């Protein structure tokens, strides 16, 4: 295992800079997920760590070694790709053992490591099969097994589940997390799926436009987002945002929404009277109220999922989603009032998107 230190890392393709001074500290044995929308630079950063992309400037340390100019084979890494990258003419056993044979390891050690990895991943009955005879999930386990056999200092995963169906993705992310707990090893995992990030990571790095927006534990990012982008990206359904202006009165802090309603706001927000703000609250932190508190919305559609009901509604020009555990009977066009849990609500600066806290 090894720690990873990324210091002001930049990457340019010609005159276009795609990574703008990224700095991240990854502890020995940590499971870190790089997450963000397509094109945010997360896969480019992973490929730079792997040595598959050159570094324009900055420093990259794996353990106590500066690896800016080191070729991939000298970085002691193992990478699991999105498309599995298995050799079609080799059996499962041969694919998993290939790296050991390449380094001319003793046959007894190669066999022992390969069969041990196969046992961990439930691949022992499949060792004589070829990739074409395997399902997508089995192929991904073989790719993971090939990485385990190498016993690297650093595991790199590049969107390994994106080619799998939804049910298999859920099962495989559980397997990968359990594998990390069993085998250990510092792991950097790239995905655009924030549910994968929330369920698997010790630490999440949220990226946008080649910048790091926030780094923290999953629930830290969920409960205390640094800005509106992180708040909207983490969570499914996404956080609701209502535009308006801050208002201070005898009762404390409120927001006058663009639709003309006044809703109470978190009292610990550092705002000035009349400041343009965006109020954020998660769908599960809303309740239907008969009183004057909250905001009036018009129901657009209801979506029962079995355990919950998702309600899509509108408040003026702003879309609002609410999630209820109880089985409410609501109809399109119906007007109701929704009150946010103020202890869990957020305020953001309308211009910068920065979270406004005391």
C-alpha positions in Angstrom: 0.0 0.0 0.0 1.0 3.6 -0.5 -0.2 7.1 0.1 -0.6 9.5 -2.8 0.1 13.2 -2.8 -1.1 15.4 -5.7 0.4 18.8 -5.7 -0.9 21.6 -7.9 -1.2 19.2 -10.8 -2.0 20.7 -14.2 -2.7 19.2 -17.6 -2.9 21.0 -21.0 -3.7 19.7 -24.4 -2.0 22.3 -26.6 -3.3 25.7 -25.5 -6.2 24.2 -23.6 -5.7 23.6 -19.9 -8.1 20.8 -18.7 -6.8 20.5 -15.1 -6.2 23.7 -13.2 -3.9 23.0 -10.3 -5.4 20.0 -8.5 -4.2 19.1 -5.0 -5.3 16.0 -3.1 -3.8 14.0 -0.3 -4.8 10.3 -0.2 -3.9 8.3 2.9 -2.4 4.9 2.8 -5.2 2.3 2.5 -7.9 4.8 1.7 -10.8 4.3 -0.8 -11.1 7.6 -2.6 -13.6 8.3 -5.3 -13.2 11.0 -8.0 -16.7 12.1 -9.1 -18.1 14.7 -11.3 -19.9 15.3 -14.6 -18.5 14.1 -18.0 -15.6 16.3 -19.0 -14.7 17.5 -15.5 -11.1 16.0 -15.7 -11.5 13.0 -13.4 -10.4 10.3 -15.9 -7.6 12.5 -17.1 -6.3 12.8 -13.6 -6.5 9.1 -13.1 -4.6 8.5 -16.3 -1.9 10.9 -15.1 -1.6 8.9 -11.8 -1.3 5.7 -13.9 1.4 7.3 -16.1 -0.8 7.0 -19.3 -0.9 10.8 -19.6 2.0 13.2 -19.2 2.0 15.9 -16.4 2.2 19.5 -17.6 3.2 20.8 -14.2 2.9 20.0 -10.5 4.1 17.0 -8.5 2.7 13.5 -8.1 4.0 11.4 -5.3 3.2 7.7 -4.8 4.6 6.8 -1.3 7.9 8.5 -1.0 8.7 8.5 -4.7 8.1 11.4 -7.1 6.7 9.7 -10.2 6.2 12.6 -12.7 8.5 11.0 -15.2 8.2 7.4 -14.1 6.7 4.9 -16.7 3.6 3.0 -15.6 5.5 -0.2 -14.9 7.6 1.6 -12.3 4.7 3.0 -10.4 3.5 -0.2 -8.7 -0.1 0.3 -9.8 -2.9 -2.0 -11.1 -5.7 -0.5 -13.2 -9.2 -1.8 -13.9 -10.7 -0.4 -17.0 -14.3 0.3 -18.1 -14.1 -2.2 -20.9 -12.4 -4.9 -18.9 -9.3 -5.1 -21.3 -9.1 -8.9 -21.1 -7.1 -11.0 -23.6 -9.7 -12.9 -25.6 -7.4 -15.8 -26.5 -6.4 -16.4 -22.8 -8.5 -18.3 -20.2 -9.5 -16.7 -16.9 -6.5 -18.2 -15.2 -4.1 -17.0 -17.9 -5.6 -13.5 -17.8 -5.2 -13.3 -14.1 -1.7 -14.8 -14.0 -0.4 -12.8 -16.9 1.3 -10.0 -15.0 3.1 -12.5 -12.7 4.4 -14.4 -15.7 5.5 -11.2 -17.4 7.7 -10.4 -14.4 9.0 -14.0 -14.5 7.7 -14.9 -11.0 8.1 -18.5 -9.8 5.3 -20.7 -11.1 4.4 -21.8 -7.5 3.9 -18.2 -6.4 2.0 -17.3 -9.6 -0.4 -20.3 -9.1 -0.9 -19.6 -5.4 -1.7 -15.9 -5.9 -3.9 -16.5 -8.9 -6.0 -19.2 -7.2 -6.2 -17.1 -4.0 -7.6 -14.1 -6.0 -10.0 -16.4 -7.8 -11.3 -17.8 -4.4 -11.8 -14.2 -3.1 -13.8 -13.3 -6.2 -15.7 -16.5 -6.6 -14.0 -17.3 -9.9 -12.6 -20.7 -9.1 -15.2 -22.6 -11.2 -14.5 -20.3 -14.2 -10.7 -20.5 -14.4 -10.7 -22.6 -17.6 -13.2 -20.4 -19.4 -12.5 -17.7 -22.0 -13.8 -14.1 -21.7 -16.4 -14.7 -24.5 -17.9 -17.4 -22.2 -18.5 -15.0 -19.3 -21.1 -12.5 -18.4 -20.3 -8.8 -18.0 -20.1 -9.1 -14.2 -17.8 -12.1 -14.4 -15.5 -10.3 -16.8 -15.3 -7.4 -14.4 -14.4 -9.7 -11.6 -11.6 -11.2 -13.7 -10.2 -7.8 -14.4 -10.3 -7.1 -10.6 -8.6 -10.5 -10.0 -5.8 -9.6 -12.4 -5.3 -6.4 -10.4 -5.3 -8.3 -7.1 -2.7 -10.9 -8.3 -0.2 -8.1 -8.9 -0.5 -7.0 -5.2 0.1 -3.4 -6.2 0.7 -0.4 -3.9 -2.2 1.4 -5.7 -5.4 0.2 -7.3 -7.0 2.5 -10.0 -10.6 2.0 -11.2 -11.8 3.9 -14.3 -15.6 3.8 -14.3 -15.5 -0.1 -14.1 -19.3 -0.5 -13.7 -20.6 1.7 -16.4 -21.1 -1.1 -18.9 -23.2 -3.2 -16.5 -27.0 -3.2 -16.1 -28.5 -1.4 -13.0 -29.0 -4.5 -10.9 -25.5 -5.8 -11.6 -24.0 -2.4 -10.8 -25.5 -2.5 -7.3 -24.1 -6.0 -6.7 -20.7 -5.2 -8.1 -20.2 -2.0 -6.1 -20.9 -4.1 -3.0 -18.3 -6.6 -4.2 -15.7 -3.9 -4.8 -16.2 -2.3 -1.4 -16.0 -5.7 0.3 -12.9 -6.5 -1.7 -11.2 -3.4 -0.5 -12.1 -4.2 3.1 -10.7 -7.7 2.7 -7.6 -7.0 0.6 -6.8 -3.5 1.6 -4.7 -1.4 -0.7 -5.0 2.3 -1.5 -7.8 2.7 -4.1 -8.7 5.6 -6.4 -12.0 5.1 -8.2 -13.4 7.3 -11.0 -17.2 7.5 -11.6 -19.8 10.0 -12.8 -22.4 8.2 -10.6 -22.7 10.0 -7.2 -24.6 7.0 -5.8 -21.5 4.9 -6.4 -19.4 7.6 -4.8 -21.6 7.9 -1.7 -21.9 4.1 -1.1 -18.3 3.1 -1.7 -15.9 6.0 -0.7 -14.0 6.8 2.5 -13.4 10.1 0.9 -15.0 11.8 -2.1 -13.3 14.4 -4.4 -16.0 16.4 -6.3 -14.6 17.8 -9.6 -16.0 20.3 -12.1 -14.3 22.0 -15.1 -10.8 20.7 -14.1 -11.1 22.1 -10.5 -11.7 20.3 -7.2 -14.9 21.7 -5.7 -14.8 19.9 -2.4 -13.1 17.0 -0.7 -14.6 15.1 2.3 -16.4 12.1 3.7 -19.6 11.2 1.9 -22.0 12.4 4.6 -19.9 15.5 5.1 -20.4 16.5 1.5 -24.1 15.5 1.6 -24.9 17.5 4.8 -22.4 20.4 4.4 -21.8 21.1 0.7 -19.3 23.9 0.1 -21.3 25.4 -2.8 -24.4 25.0 -4.9 -22.7 22.7 -7.4 -21.7 20.1 -4.8 -25.2 20.4 -3.2 -26.9 19.7 -6.5 -24.6 17.0 -7.6 -24.6 14.9 -4.5 -27.9 13.2 -3.8 -30.7 11.6 -5.8 -33.2 13.1 -6.4 -31.1 16.3 -6.5 -31.4 19.1 -4.0 -34.1 21.7 -4.7 -33.1 25.3 -5.3 -35.4 28.3 -4.9 -34.2 31.7 -6.0 -35.0 34.8 -4.0 -33.6 37.6 -1.7 -32.7 37.5 1.9 -34.9 39.4 4.4 -34.3 40.1 8.0 -37.3 40.8 10.3 -38.3 40.5 13.9 -38.6 36.7 13.5 -35.1 36.3 12.1 -34.0 35.4 8.7 -36.3 34.7 5.7 -36.1 34.4 1.9 -38.6 36.2 -0.3 -38.8 33.9 -3.3 -38.9 35.2 -6.9 -42.5 33.9 -6.9 -43.3 36.4 -4.1 -43.7 34.1 -1.1 -41.8 34.5 2.2 -40.2 31.3 3.7 -38.2 31.1 6.9 -34.5 30.4 6.3 -31.6 28.9 8.4 -30.7 31.4 11.1 -26.9 30.7 11.0 -26.5 32.0 7.4 -24.2 35.0 7.0 -26.2 37.2 4.7 -27.2 40.9 4.4 -30.7 42.2 4.0 -31.8 42.1 0.3 -28.9 39.9 -0.8 -29.7 37.7 -3.8 -29.6 34.1 -2.5 -30.6 30.6 -3.5 -32.3 28.4 -0.8 -31.6 24.7 -1.0 -33.4 21.8 0.6 -33.4 18.1 -0.2 -36.5 16.3 -1.4 -36.6 14.1 1.7 -36.5 17.1 4.0 -39.9 18.5 3.0 -43.3 17.9 4.6 -46.8 18.8 3.6 -48.2 21.5 5.9 -51.7 23.1 6.3 -50.3 26.3 7.9 -48.8 29.4 6.4 -45.2 28.2 6.6 -43.2 26.9 3.7 -43.9 27.5 0.0 -46.9 27.0 -2.2 -46.4 24.5 -5.1 -48.5 23.1 -7.9 -48.2 19.3 -8.2 -47.1 18.3 -11.7 -46.8 14.5 -11.4 -46.5 11.8 -8.7 -44.3 8.7 -9.0 -44.9 5.9 -6.6 -41.8 3.7 -6.2 -43.3 1.3 -3.6 -41.4 2.4 -0.5 -41.8 6.1 -1.4 -43.7 8.6 -3.4 -41.8 11.2 -5.5 -43.8 14.3 -6.2 -42.6 16.7 -8.9 -44.0 20.2 -8.5 -43.4 23.8 -9.4 -43.0 27.0 -7.3 -43.2 29.8 -9.8 -40.3 29.2 -12.3 -38.5 26.8 -10.0 -39.0 23.0 -10.1 -39.4 21.3 -6.7 -39.2 17.6 -6.0 -40.4 16.1 -2.7 -40.0 12.5 -1.4 -42.5 11.1 1.1 -42.5 7.8 2.9 -46.3 8.0 3.6 -48.7 7.2 0.8 -50.2 10.6 0.0 -53.0 11.0 -2.5 -52.1 13.9 -4.7 -53.3 14.9 -8.2 -51.7 16.9 -11.0 -52.7 20.5 -10.7 -53.4 20.3 -7.0 -51.9 23.1 -4.9 -50.2 22.2 -1.6 -47.8 23.8 0.8 -44.4 22.3 1.5 -42.3 23.2 4.6 -38.6 22.5 4.6 -36.7 21.3 7.6 -34.8 24.5 8.5 -32.2 22.5 10.5 -31.2 20.9 7.2 -31.8 23.7 4.7 -29.0 25.7 3.0 -28.4 29.1 1.6 -26.1 29.9 -1.3 -24.9 33.2 -2.7 -26.8 33.7 -6.0 -23.7 35.0 -7.8 -20.9 32.8 -6.7 -22.8 29.7 -5.6 -20.8 29.7 -2.3 -22.6 28.3 0.8 -23.5 31.0 3.2 -22.8 30.1 6.8 -22.1 32.0 9.9 
